[in-house]
Amino acid sequence: MIDLTRIEDVKALQSNLRASLGTPAGKEVIKFLEEICGWYDFSEMNPDVILIKHGKRAVLSTLKTLLEQHADTVVEVARMNNETS
């Protein structure tokens, strides 16, 4: 299992994500995920649908963070989250 508090795990995961989602085709996948996750749509009023979309956005946000942030930052945030939970 990948441990986001271990720099080696984060670097390996980032390498794999960037190899697949950092390509032009991968960027199209990210756009598709943004659409189906409601990344830019906050007009929903149904509380159940709001929670579902929030969960989808959280997953996509994690992927984007792993793609965009330095490994040290990811590890630091993961460690802070472990300390507060």
C-alpha positions in Angstrom: 0.0 0.0 0.0 1.2 3.5 -0.8 2.1 5.6 2.3 1.8 9.3 1.5 4.0 10.1 4.5 7.0 8.3 2.9 8.8 10.3 0.3 9.8 7.3 -1.7 6.2 6.2 -2.1 5.1 9.7 -3.1 7.9 10.1 -5.7 7.0 6.7 -7.2 3.3 7.5 -7.3 3.9 10.9 -8.8 6.2 9.4 -11.5 3.4 7.0 -12.5 0.7 9.6 -12.4 2.8 12.0 -14.5 3.7 9.3 -17.0 0.0 8.7 -17.6 -1.9 11.8 -16.8 0.8 14.3 -17.6 0.6 13.5 -21.3 -1.8 15.2 -23.8 -4.1 12.2 -23.6 -3.9 12.2 -19.8 -4.8 15.9 -19.7 -8.0 15.0 -21.7 -8.7 12.4 -19.1 -8.4 15.0 -16.4 -10.8 17.3 -18.3 -13.3 14.4 -18.5 -13.0 13.8 -14.8 -13.5 17.5 -14.1 -16.8 17.3 -16.1 -18.2 14.1 -14.5 -17.1 15.2 -11.0 -18.8 18.6 -11.3 -15.4 20.3 -10.7 -16.8 23.7 -11.9 -20.5 23.1 -11.2 -21.7 24.3 -7.7 -25.3 24.9 -8.6 -26.7 21.7 -7.1 -29.2 22.1 -4.2 -29.9 18.5 -3.3 -27.9 17.8 -0.1 -27.3 14.2 -1.1 -25.9 15.1 -4.5 -23.8 17.8 -3.0 -22.1 15.2 -0.8 -21.6 12.8 -3.7 -20.0 15.6 -5.8 -17.9 16.7 -2.9 -16.5 13.1 -2.6 -15.8 13.0 -6.4 -14.1 16.4 -6.2 -11.9 15.3 -3.3 -10.6 12.4 -5.3 -9.9 14.6 -8.3 -8.3 17.2 -6.0 -5.9 14.5 -4.6 -4.9 13.5 -8.1 -4.3 17.1 -9.1 -2.3 17.8 -6.0 -0.1 14.8 -6.6 0.5 15.9 -10.2 1.2 19.5 -9.4 3.0 19.7 -6.0 6.5 18.7 -5.0 6.8 15.4 -3.2 8.1 17.1 0.0 4.9 19.2 0.1 2.7 16.1 -0.3 4.5 14.3 2.5 4.3 17.3 4.8 0.5 17.6 4.3 -0.1 13.9 4.7 1.9 14.0 8.0 -0.1 17.0 9.2 -3.4 15.2 8.3 -2.3 12.1 10.2 -1.5 14.1 13.3 -4.9 15.8 13.3 -7.0 12.7 12.7 
